[in-house]
Amino acid sequence: MSEAPTPETLQFPRAGIWLATTLLVGFGGVVAFSVLDHPKASALEAFSETTAAGDTYYYEVPLEKLAVPDPVLQWEGRPWAPVNFEKFKTSDPEMLRVGTDETSGLTLYRRRTGGEERFIKTDIGEYLQVQSR
């Protein structure tokens, strides 16, 4: 017949159960914290593109080009119109975002290298120079 277990022989299984319970509670705490913290992540992590790369809203050049082009956007309380309809070609990362017109959705850009000229995007890598009126 087998002998009844003594407290000394049960010591290791009790330690194993205590360790497994502690790890399970700790893992549960990490999961609970992650679930509760997830909605805050979008407020803490923000991405903003400061160049023209990725902008897919383009100004469509009219077929009938006016001698004095009409304003195409409002920015800082002033209307902005194309200087002419000659396209300026450059890479999108070279153009920095200046502002966006809430009404038309067009974005005003300037060159990374400086200069006072402002541009609107007509296609990937193509821009029209605009001026304030």
C-alpha positions, 0 to 999 in steps of 0.5 A: 500500500502507498504512503500518504503524502507528507507536507515536505513532499507537497512543497514543490507542487505548491510552489509551482501552483503559486508561480503559475498563478502569479504569472497568470495574474501578471499576464492578465494585468498586462492585457487589461492595461493594454486594452484600457490604454489602446484608445489613448494611443491615437491621441498620443501618436500623431503623424503629419505630412509636411510635404506634398508627398501623398497629397492626391487632391489636385487643381484641374487646369481649365481648358479655356485659359483666361488671360487673368485667371480667377482666384482658386483658393482663399488663404489668410483672408486673401484670394489666390490665383494662378500667375499663369498656366505654366506647370512647374515640375519638381519632386513632391518631397521638395514642396512644403505645405503652407496652408489649406483652404477649407472651402476648396480643399486645395493646399498651398505649397512653397519650395523647400529651398526658400523663396516667396513663390507659392504653388498649388498641385496639379498632378504628381510632381506638377505645380502652378505658381499662384499669387495673392490678389 
